[in-house]
Amino acid sequence: MDEEDIRNVLVMGLDVVSLASSARKAGYQVYAVDYFGDQDLKDLCRKTRSIIRQRAGETCGQLNTNFSPRALIQLTKDLLKSNEVEATLLSSGLEDSSEVLFELNDLVPILGNPPDVIQKVRNKTKFFQELERLGIPHPETATAKNFEEAREKSKDLGFPVVVKPFKGFGGAGVREARNAQELKKAFRDAALFDNKVLIQEHVSGTPASASLISSTDKAVVLTLNEQLLGMREVGQREPFGYCGNVVPLLATTTITDACKSVVGKVVLHFGLVGSNGVDLVVSEEGVPYVMEVNPRFQGTLECVERVLRTNIVRAHVDACVEGILPTISKKTSIFCIRLILFAPQRSIAPNLSTFNGVRDIPLPGVIIEKGEPVCSIVVEETSRDSSLRKAKKLTKSILKSLQPI
C-alpha cells in the first residue's frame, strides 16, 4: 500500500477521539467504530458507529458488561456497506482478541502491526519467557487457572504479589496481595475478567510508559511518560485503574537512557512497526522493568503531540508505508497531562463542552453509572506540578457539575 492510496481511514477501539483528531489533522477522511459514541467524535468524523447509542435520559451502561470486540466487528461491517475505507488505525480494546483482529484485517487492513505480531506480544506467558531469554528486566510471572494454583505460585514468587486478569485493559481487576488471605479476594476479583490469571512479582517504583515510532529496523522513542493509576480524586475505584498520564516523565538522564534502551530492544526484537507503547515500572533503584507492550496507538497520543508539536498519525503512516521515522528534539518546554474522570456516583451528564480542555464529551442528559468514565481533560503548563494542579482544579469543577441521581 502506498501513501497516496490512503484517503479514508477507520479509527477503531474503545476510545478514539484523540486518534480521530490526529488522523483528520493529517489530512484523512475519518470514519470511526468505538464503544462510547461521544459527541466530539461525531464532530470529527464523516460517519461513526458506536456500541453505546447515547440518548438523554438513558444510561450509557457499564464498560465491563457492554463492551464486546465482536460487537465492534459487526458495527464495522455495517459501516462498510455504504463507505469505502482503505486502512484501519487501531486504538485500545482489541489487542487481546486475536480472532477479531484477523477478521478486522480481512475487512479493512490494519495499518501497523499485523494480527500475528500483536498476538505474539500479547501472549503474556510467551512474552515474558522471551524477555527472560533476552535478559530484559521484567517481573517474575506465573499463570493460574484456580486459587490453589495461585496460592502455590504466590508462595514460589514470595509476597507481595500482583494478581492480574490474563486478558484485560485499563488496569481493571488488578490487585496487590500481601498475604494468602488477600490473595483469595484478589484472585476472585481478577477471575471476574478472565478465567486465566497472572500472578506477578510486585515491583515497587514509578509506573511509566514509552511512546515509540518504529520501522522494521529502527525505533524512535518519542516520549517517556508518567502513568497515573488509581486516583480516587478523579473517581477511579480500581486501585491500579488507568487515570491518564503526564508527558514527559520527570526523570534523570540515566533513567531516561536506560528506559529508551530497553524499550527500543523490545520493539525491534518483536518486529513492531508504527506507533507502539511499552508499559514500565521504574524501580526504586532506577531499573526499568517491562510490564507489557501495547502494539497500537496509546492514550498518551494527544499529550505527546502537544509536547512535541507533531502529528502522530502522520508519523505512523510514514513509518509503516515508507520506513521514515520522525526526528525528535530532545528539549521540551511544556508538560501535558491527560486525566480521565469517572463518575463518583450515578449521575446525569451536563453540557461539558462549556469547559476548556475537555475531551470524550458525552451527550448532555445521558446517565453515567457510578465508576464509569465521564470525560477526559487535557491541560499543559511549564512544569509537572503546575500542570497537575491545573488538571485537578478543572477536575473538581467538572465533577461538581454532575447531577447525582
N, C-alpha and C positions, 0 to 999 in steps of 0.2 A: 504494500500500500504506500503510495506517495502522498506527501503533504497536500498537494493540490487536489487529491481525490477526496479529502475530508472537508466537508462543508457543514454537515449536520451531525451532532454528537448527542448521544444518550448519556446523561449522568444518572447513576443508579446506586441506591443504597438506603440506609436508614435516614441520613441527614445530609442533604446535598445542596443547601442554599449557597454556601461559600464556593463549592465546586462549580455550580451553575454560573455564579457571578464571574468567576475566573475564566470559564470557558467562553462566556459571552464577551468579556473584555478582550479575549484572544481572537475574536472575530468570527466565532462559530454560531450557527443557529443551534439553539439548545432545546432538547427535549428531556424530560425528567420522569423517572419512576422512583418513588420513595415511599417511606412509611407515613410521615407526618402530614404532608399536604399543606404546608404553611403558606400564608398569604404572599410573603415576599418571594417565594419560589415561583409562584404563578406569574408574578410580575416580570421575572427574568426569562421565562421560557415560552416557546411557541405553543407547546402542549405539555400537559402533565397528567400523570396517573398516580394515585396515592392509595395506600391501604386504608388510611383514615380519611373519611369524607367529612370534613369539618362542617358542622351546622350549628348555628346559635341555639342554645338551649339543650344541646345533645352532648353526651360525653365523648371525649377523644380516646376513651378506653385505656387499657394498660399494655405497655410495651411487651412485657413478658408473656402476656396472653394473646395479644392480637398480631404481633409481628410474625411473619412467615416468609422465608426466602422463596418458597414455592408460589406464594401469592404475588411476589414481585415479577416472577416469570409470566404469570397469567396476565398481569397488567401490561407487561412489555408486549406480549402477543397482541393484545387489544390495541395498543398504541400503534403498532406496526401495520395494522390493517389499512390505515389511511395516511401513513407518514413514512418517508424514506430516511434512514439513518445509516451512516457509514461506519461509526465506531462507538464503542462503549467506554466511558470513563468510570472507573469503579471506586465507590466510596465504601464505608464500613457496613457490616452486616451480612455479607455473603461469603467471606473468606473461608469459613468453616463448612460450607455447603458445596462439596465437590460436584455432585450431580447437577445441581442448579447452575454452577459456573460453566460446566461443559455445555449444558443446554443453552445458556445465555450466549456463549461464544459462537454457537452454531447460528443463533438468531441474528446477533449483531456482534462482530468480532471485538473482543476486549483489546483495547489499545494499551499495551503494557505487558504485564506478566500473564502468560497463558495458564489455563487451569491446572495443568500438571505441575507447574512450578509453584503455584500458590499452594497446591495440595502438599507439596514437599516440605515447605517451611511451616505449614500449619499443623502437620502431624507432630504433636509435641514430643512424643516418645522418640521418634527418629531424629527430630530436630536437635534435641539435647544430646543424643548419642553422637551426632555429627559434631556438635560444639566440643564435646569431650575429646573426640579424635583430633580436632584442630587445636586443642589447648586454649580455647577461648573461655574466659571466666563466665560461669553460669551457676545458678542454684542447683544443688543436687535434687533430682526429681524422680518420683516413682508414681505409678498409676495404681488405682484401687477400684474394684467393682463392688465391694461391700465394706461394711465397717470393720470386720475382722481383718481384712487385708490392709485397710487404712491404719489400723492400730499397730499392726506388725511393721508396716513401712515407716510409720512415725517413730517407732522405737529405734529402728535402724538409723534413721536420719538424726534423731535427737530433737527434743522440743526446745524452743518453739518451732512449729511448722506453719506453713501457709497452705490452706486447702482451697482448691480451685475446681470449677467445672472444666472438664476436658475441652468442651466447646462453649464459647460464650463471648460476650463483648461488654465493654464499659465497666468492667470490674464487678459486675453483678454476681452475687453468690460467693465471692471470695472472702475467706475468713482466716484469721490467725487463731491457732490453738496452742496454748502454753502447757497443756497437760491432757491426760486421757479424757477427763470429764468434758473439757472444752472441745476436744476433738469430736466427740459424739454429736454435739449440736452443729459444729462446723461441717461435718460430713453430711449431715441431714440437709443443711441449707444448700450446700453445693450440689447435692444429688437432685435437688428440685429442677436444676437446669440441664443436667446431663447424667446419664446412668454410669458414666465413667468419670472418675475424679482424680485430679492430680494432688499428690502430697509433695510439698516442696520445702526445701531448706529455707528458713527465714533469713533474708539478708537485710540488715539494718542499714539505712542510708537515705539518700535523696532520690525519689522517683524522677526519672528523666526520660527523654526520648531524643532521637536524632531524626531529622528530616533530610532525605537524600534524593538526589537525581543521579541515575546511573545508566550507562550503556552496557554493552556486553563485556567490555574490558576496562572500564573506568568508572569511578564513582566520585561525586562531589557532595560533601556534607554541607547542606545549605545552612542549617542552624542546629544547635543543641538547645533543648527546651526543658524547662521545669514542668513536671506534671503536677496538677492539683487534684488530690484524691480525698474523698470522704469528708468534705467540708460541710459541717452542719449548718453554717450560716447561709448557705445557698440552698438549703432544703434537702441536701443529699443524705439519704438514710443508710446507704450501703457504706460500710467502713472503708472499702477500697474502691468505691464508685468514682468513676471519672467525672471531674467537675470542670475541666478545662486545662489551660496551660499558660505559662509565662515564656515569652520568646524575647531574647535568648536566655539560656541557663546562665546564672551568675556563678562562675567557677574559675579556678586558677587556670593558667595556661597549661600546666602539667596535666590536670584532669581533662581539660578540653582536648588536648592532643591524644591522650590515652583513649578517650571515647571515640574520637574520629578514627583512630587506627583500628579499633575493634570493630566498629560498625561497618567500616569500609571492607574489611576482610569478610565479614558475614555476607554482605550484599553481593560481592563479587563471587564468592565461593558458590552461592546458590544460584547465580546467574540471573539475578533480578534486574529488571530494566524499568526506566521511567521513575515516577515518584514512588518512594517507599519510605516506611518508617521503621525504626528499631527502638523498642522499649528497653530501658535500662534501669538499674538501681546503682547509683554511685555509692559504694560502701563508705563507712566512716574512715576507712584507710585510704580512700580515693581510688579504689579499684572499680571500674565499670563492669557490672555483671549484666549479661544479655538475658532479658526475660522473654521476649518474643519479637517476631517480625510481623509488621502489618504491610503486606505486599500490595498496597493500593494507596489512594490519596488519604491524607490524615486530617484529623480535627484541627491541627495547627495551621492549616492552609492559609487562611486569611491573615493570621498574625505573621507568618513567615513572609508573605507577600508585602505586608506593610513595613516590616523591619528592613527587608532587602530592596524594597521598591522594584519588585519584579513580578512576572506573571508565571505562576506555577504550571498552569495548563500548557502554555506555550513552551516552557522548558521541558515538560513531559513529552509533548509531541516531537520536539526537536531531537530529544534523546532516543525515543523509540523508533522514529522513522529515519532520521539522518545520522544518528550516533553522535550528535553535537551536544556537549554539556555546557552549562552556563558558567560564566566567570563571576565569582563572588568576592566582593570587597570584604576584607577582614574586619573593618571598623563599622560599628553600628552606633547610632546616636540615640536610639529610642528602645524602649521596652514595650511590648504589646501583650495584652492579656485578653484571653477569652475565658469567660465564666459561663457555665451552664446553670441556669436556675431551675429549681424543682419546687413543685407546689407543696408548701408545708401542711396543707390540708385541702380537702376537696373544695375547689374554687371556680368562680366564673372569671374568664379572661377579660380584662379591659382592652381598650384600644392602645396597644403597646407601640404603635407606630409614632406616637407622640413623644417617645423617649429617644434621644440621640444615642446611637451606638447599639441599638437592639437588632438582633438577627433572629431568624427562625420564628417569625411572628405569627401567632395563632389568630384565627378569626375571632373578632370581638364577640363575646357572648357564649363561646363554647365552654363546656365544663371540663376542667382538668383535674384528674383524680390525684389524690394525695401521693406524693413521691414521684409523680410523672414530670417530665420536662415541661417547663413553661416557655422558655426562650433562651437565647444566648445574648451576652453583651460583649462587645469588643471595644477596648479602650487602649490608648497609648500615652505614655509620658516619658520623661527623660531618665527615670530611674525605676528599678523594680518596685521599691516600696511605695513610691508616689502613684505608680500605675495601679498597684494593688489597692491602695486606699481609695482611689477614684472608682475602681470597679466595685468595691464593697459598698461605697456610698450609693452608687447607682442601683446596686442590688437591693438595698434596703428600700429605696423608693419604689422599685418595681414590685417587690413582694408586698408592700403596704397597699399597692393599688389593686391587688387581687381581692375579689369579693367572696369571702367564705360562705359555703352553703352546707 
